[in-house]
Amino acid sequence: MELLLAVAIGLLTGCGVLLLLRGRTFAVMLGLTMLSYAVNLFIFVSGGLTAGAGAVLGATARYADPLPQALVLTAIVIGFAMTAFLVVLAIRSRAELGHDELDNQRSPKRGMP
């Protein structure tokens, strides 16, 4: 199970970095989203994988650590807000500049076709 999760985290991180290095706005947004998923999964796994452990103290002899779960929940909310902001920013940039390339973000000259 640990090997599968390590491969999933590595794959998400690799794909996220690859997409971040692209020259388009949408690819960068997808890369940031994949990186945030990888970090969330890493934080969740760092709490320890305990099968059959209770979430409430005293319910069972073993219990799951609630701190990584709370951190991941907070990171999901922040990641959703960041993604929504980036989508609005990308739409506005596309509307004003006419393209979504990150290398050429200068505004077009007035009067030029």
N, C-alpha and C positions, 0 to 999 in steps of 0.2 A: 504494500500500500504506500509506503514511504517513497519507494522508487517511482511509482506512478505519479505521485504528487510532485516530486522533484522534477520529473520530466515535463509535467504540465506547467509548472512555474517557469522552467527554463524555456519552453516553447513560447509561452506568452510573452516573456521578457524579450526573447530574440525577435519575434514578430513585431512587437511594439517598437523596439529600437529600429528595426528595418523600416517600418512605416514612418517613424519620426524623421528619418533621413531623406524621405521623398520630398519632392518639390511642390506638392499640392496641399491645399488646406485640408481637404477632406481626409487625405491619408494621414496627415499629422494628427487630426482629431481621433482617428481610429487607433493610431499608435499610442496616444496618451491614454485612451480608454483601456487598451490592452495592458499597458504598463500598470495602470491602477488596479486592474483585475489581478495581475501577477502579485503586486504588493499586498493586496487584500488577502489573497490565498496564502502568501508567505506568513503574514501576521496571524492568520487563523491557524495555520499548521504549527506555528511556533508555540502555541499554547499547549500543544501535546494532543495526540490522538488517543483518546481513551474510550473504548467501546463499552457501552452499558453503564457509563458513569452518569450520575444524577446532576442536574443543574442547580439543585438546592442543597445547601449544607444540611447534613443530618438525614437526608432521605435515603442515601446509600452509604456504604463504607468509603467508596471513592466518589470524587466529584470532579466535574469539568471546571477548568479555570474560566471565569466569566470575563476577565479583563480583555483578552484578545477578541472575544465576541463583541464586546462593547466598542472596541477600537475599530473593528471592521464595519460595524453598523454605522458608526460616525463617518468613516471614510467613504462608505457607499453614498451617504447623503451629500457629502462634500463633493465627491466625484460626479454625482448627477448634476449638481448645481454648476460645476465647472464645465461639464459637457454642454449643458444648455446655454451657458454664456458663450462658449466657443462656437456653437452652431449659429447663434445670432450674430456674432462677430464675423463669421465666415460669410453669412448671407449678405451682411452690410458691405463687406469688402468686395464681394462679387458684384453687387449692384453698383457700387461706385467706380470700381476699376475696370469691370468688364471681363475679368479673368480671375482665376484662383491660384495663380502661381506665386510661390513665396519669394522667389528670387527677384521678381520684377514688381515691386510694390509701389513704385512711383505713380503718382496720379497722371492720367493722360493729359497731354497739352491741349489746350482749347484751340479749336479751329483746325486741328490735324485729323485726317480720316483714320 
